[in-house]
Amino acid sequence: MADVHPAAGKLASPDALTNVPRLVTAYFAGKPDVADPGQRVAFGTSGHRGTSFKNTFNEGHILATTQAICDYRKEKGLTGPLFIGIDTHALAEPALTSAVEVFAANGVDVMLDKDGGYTPTPVISHAILTYNKGRSSGLADGVVITPSHNPPEDGGYKYNPPHGGPADTDVTGVVEKRANAYLADALKGVKRIDYAKARKSSNVQAYDFITPYVADLGNVVDLALVKSAGINIGIDPLGGAAVHYWRPIIERYGLKATVVNEAIDPTFRFMTVDWDGKIRMDCSSPYAMASLIGMRDRFDVAFANDTDADRHGIVTRTGGLMNPNHYLATAIAYLFAHRPNWGRDAAIGKTVVSSSIIDRVAGKLGRKLVETPVGFKWFVDGLVGGSFGFGGEESAGASFLRRDGTVWTTDKDGIILGLLAAEIMAKTGRDPSQLFNDLTAELGVPHYARIDVAATGPQKNILKSVTPEQLGLKDLAGDPVRSTLSKAPGNGQAFGGIKVETDYGWFAARPSGTEDVYKIYAESFRSTEHLTRIQEEAKAGLARVFGA
């Protein structure tokens, strides 16, 4: 990570706040230049993202992408309802308007929050799975309009097919290609009707997202136990889509919980800024989470979610903000010991850049570990069929099965991961930080970090396809190399980079999709000094490959 901004962890100055009227005007007035690759529709692991200030998220993008989704649905025979969720970013409402105009014109039945409110990503996944249960035709799918934890000026648009999870490249590739064709042809062929007419049409229906999701929560987390134990919980929605879900959850289950901030403001002026001085609703960042961390002594356990509530940040009285990898390991150790109705063959899913403490926990539990490329889409099938009990990413996103061993969501759910922290404390009498310390006393202490290294476009392309033979490392930081991988061992899929492992540490390197850097994820089970040595030898090894 680069130098920390002097304002990190402090409230943003007024002059740093996004000019929302100007942002929204740019959404409607800006016209993307399809000759510029940066202004085309581009689906990453979480859909298309951008900002209207740079003509990377404008009305044209949403009209074209929505028509492309309509075309895809027609080709695949998807005739069920399409559930739409939005978060609290300023560009979410304009994008919703554009999407509804196109969906209605194409005769798609869309379900919108009945109160015109916000709907988290996991709630959309839950709604899709609930509707499709037992059906083989007339299947539902969904869209979530969110850029996740990105800054206030950003917008995002992602599609979840009938399995309820993130769309894979076989879907997004088709949608992306067709959307860009519509943009290139000045939106010719995009069907659209006036928004007021669309809202009055029979295709646009009001839907109660909150009640069924909240009513079902007790089937995935033991909230009766949390209530009986009187766990004092602090909750910060970070101004996001979950803000109106917490009151119904608290009331229905009788929880002793306080929502410390219920404000909704598209400038997110209540956020403390991130490490680089930008406002980012990143619940894994100690700078963005400074306010809740400062309240840690008021609660037994506290947690926050990002703006679409698919990520979690856990704050304990004894340890402050938990490292995401540490909480994943703790949650896995707890769940597989306290879910007797999960199948004995239910595996643990993790990404190649997640901590190896999870591998050691899996070994302790005697559970199969499945290591996948980055992206939650790799856990979808396993969660649907129950062959995965848990799937998690190092970026603080995870989901797990219901208590009876059936699927809950196939997208990340930060709400249940937060509530699980309270269940852990209710069941064990100890907070997640204390339980993680118990694990490391037995399994070793991980020293984990991610750094960015400057890289040119050609170097990034080399890294995407580098082979173990090209890298050729035999030793790493004083230990013999056990394996060098360019494909995830759990499913044999290329992860667009390289990973080198020893018995006491590892590193993985992947190019950034948006910046002129590559990312080195590294971990040592010896010391921070050993971690630094791993990072330096990783950079040196890759420099030799780039120079070849």
Rosetta blueprint (number, residue, H / E / L):
1 M L
2 A L
3 D L
4 V L
5 H L
6 P L
7 A L
8 A L
9 G L
10 K L
11 L E
12 A L
13 S L
14 P H
15 D H
16 A H
17 L L
18 T L
19 N L
20 V H
21 P H
22 R H
23 L H
24 V H
25 T H
26 A H
27 Y H
28 F H
29 A H
30 G L
31 K L
32 P L
33 D L
34 V L
35 A L
36 D L
37 P H
38 G H
39 Q H
40 R L
41 V L
42 A L
43 F E
44 G E
45 T L
46 S L
47 G E
48 H E
49 R E
50 G E
51 T E
52 S H
53 F H
54 K H
55 N L
56 T L
57 F L
58 N L
59 E H
60 G H
61 H H
62 I H
63 L H
64 A H
65 T H
66 T H
67 Q H
68 A H
69 I H
70 C H
71 D H
72 Y H
73 R H
74 K H
75 E H
76 K H
77 G L
78 L L
79 T L
80 G L
81 P L
82 L E
83 F E
84 I E
85 G E
86 I E
87 D L
88 T L
89 H L
90 A L
91 L L
92 A H
93 E H
94 P H
95 A H
96 L H
97 T H
98 S H
99 A H
100 V H
101 E H
102 V H
103 F H
104 A H
105 A H
106 N L
107 G L
108 V L
109 D L
110 V E
111 M E
112 L E
113 D E
114 K L
115 D L
116 G L
117 G L
118 Y L
119 T L
120 P L
121 T H
122 P H
123 V H
124 I H
125 S H
126 H H
127 A H
128 I H
129 L H
130 T H
131 Y H
132 N H
133 K L
134 G L
135 R L
136 S L
137 S L
138 G L
139 L L
140 A L
141 D E
142 G E
143 V E
144 V E
145 I E
146 T L
147 P L
148 S L
149 H L
150 N L
151 P L
152 P L
153 E L
154 D E
155 G E
156 G E
157 Y E
158 K E
159 Y E
160 N E
161 P L
162 P L
163 H L
164 G L
165 G L
166 P L
167 A L
168 D L
169 T H
170 D H
171 V H
172 T H
173 G H
174 V H
175 V H
176 E H
177 K H
178 R H
179 A H
180 N H
181 A H
182 Y H
183 L H
184 A H
185 D L
186 A L
187 L L
188 K L
189 G L
190 V L
191 K L
192 R L
193 I L
194 D L
195 Y H
196 A H
197 K H
198 A H
199 R H
200 K H
201 S L
202 S L
203 N L
204 V E
205 Q E
206 A E
207 Y E
208 D L
209 F L
210 I H
211 T H
212 P H
213 Y H
214 V H
215 A H
216 D H
217 L H
218 G H
219 N H
220 V L
221 V L
222 D L
223 L H
224 A H
225 L H
226 V H
227 K H
228 S H
229 A H
230 G L
231 I L
232 N E
233 I E
234 G E
235 I E
236 D E
237 P L
238 L L
239 G L
240 G L
241 A L
242 A L
243 V L
244 H L
245 Y L
246 W H
247 R H
248 P H
249 I H
250 I H
251 E H
252 R H
253 Y H
254 G L
255 L L
256 K E
257 A E
258 T E
259 V E
260 V L
261 N L
262 E L
263 A L
264 I L
265 D L
266 P L
267 T L
268 F L
269 R L
270 F L
271 M L
272 T E
273 V L
274 D L
275 W L
276 D L
277 G L
278 K L
279 I L
280 R L
281 M L
282 D L
283 C L
284 S L
285 S L
286 P L
287 Y L
288 A L
289 M L
290 A H
291 S H
292 L H
293 I H
294 G L
295 M L
296 R H
297 D H
298 R H
299 F L
300 D L
301 V E
302 A E
303 F E
304 A E
305 N E
306 D L
307 T L
308 D L
309 A L
310 D L
311 R L
312 H E
313 G E
314 I E
315 V E
316 T E
317 R L
318 T L
319 G L
320 G E
321 L E
322 M L
323 N L
324 P H
325 N H
326 H H
327 Y H
328 L H
329 A H
330 T H
331 A H
332 I H
333 A H
334 Y H
335 L H
336 F H
337 A H
338 H L
339 R L
340 P L
341 N L
342 W L
343 G L
344 R L
345 D L
346 A L
347 A E
348 I E
349 G E
350 K E
351 T E
352 V L
353 V L
354 S L
355 S L
356 S L
357 I H
358 I H
359 D H
360 R H
361 V H
362 A H
363 G H
364 K H
365 L H
366 G L
367 R L
368 K L
369 L E
370 V E
371 E E
372 T E
373 P L
374 V L
375 G L
376 F H
377 K H
378 W H
379 F H
380 V H
381 D H
382 G H
383 L H
384 V H
385 G H
386 G L
387 S L
388 F E
389 G E
390 F E
391 G E
392 G E
393 E E
394 E L
395 S L
396 A L
397 G E
398 A E
399 S E
400 F E
401 L L
402 R L
403 R L
404 D L
405 G L
406 T L
407 V L
408 W L
409 T L
410 T L
411 D L
412 K L
413 D L
414 G H
415 I H
416 I H
417 L H
418 G H
419 L H
420 L H
421 A H
422 A H
423 E H
424 I H
425 M H
426 A H
427 K H
428 T H
429 G L
430 R L
431 D L
432 P H
433 S H
434 Q H
435 L H
436 F H
437 N H
438 D H
439 L H
440 T H
441 A H
442 E H
443 L H
444 G L
445 V L
446 P L
447 H E
448 Y E
449 A E
450 R E
451 I E
452 D E
453 V E
454 A E
455 A L
456 T L
457 G H
458 P H
459 Q H
460 K H
461 N H
462 I H
463 L H
464 K H
465 S L
466 V L
467 T L
468 P H
469 E H
470 Q H
471 L H
472 G L
473 L L
474 K L
475 D E
476 L E
477 A L
478 G L
479 D E
480 P E
481 V L
482 R L
483 S E
484 T E
485 L E
486 S E
487 K E
488 A L
489 P L
490 G L
491 N L
492 G L
493 Q L
494 A E
495 F E
496 G E
497 G E
498 I E
499 K E
500 V E
501 E E
502 T L
503 D L
504 Y L
505 G E
506 W E
507 F E
508 A E
509 A E
510 R E
511 P E
512 S L
513 G L
514 T L
515 E L
516 D L
517 V E
518 Y E
519 K E
520 I E
521 Y E
522 A E
523 E E
524 S E
525 F L
526 R L
527 S L
528 T H
529 E H
530 H H
531 L H
532 T H
533 R H
534 I H
535 Q H
536 E H
537 E H
538 A H
539 K H
540 A H
541 G H
542 L H
543 A H
544 R H
545 V H
546 F H
547 G H
548 A L
